């Protein structure tokens, strides 16, 4: 049985990070909130753990900001695992506790990196939108995976 712990666990999935494209879309009217989709871009059916993705904020050099606290938020009805056909996606939510950039406890992040719960190779998350991503945050909250963005509600 695979452990549901932090990064570095060897996964039980039949797919790898390279089979997925992770994209974060800002939630309109909610600064610091994003919906992350993990799209199966392979030609095979992938089974993935339904836990919380291993997600971190990154700085301007795309290095993870290890000091930025991340809280895992397990949604009560989130599935234990997913089977994603080619072209299908799983979704997670990100919420940031925003801060003033001059706050000594804030970290400035310019994007995210993530790996799925049963995979250990982090990849950069493509942030959807026109402008530069730059947030001063004290804390990230990341939800467990769900099958539709509406379930993040």
Secondary structure, DSSP 8 states (H G I E B T S, - for coil): -----STT-----SS-GGGEEEEEEE-TT-TTEEEEEEEE-SSS-EEEE-SB-EEEEE-TTS-B-TTSEEEEE--TT--SEEEE-TT-EEEEEEEEEE--TT-TT-EEE-EEEEE-TT----EE-EEESSS---EEEEEEEEEB-BSSGGGG-
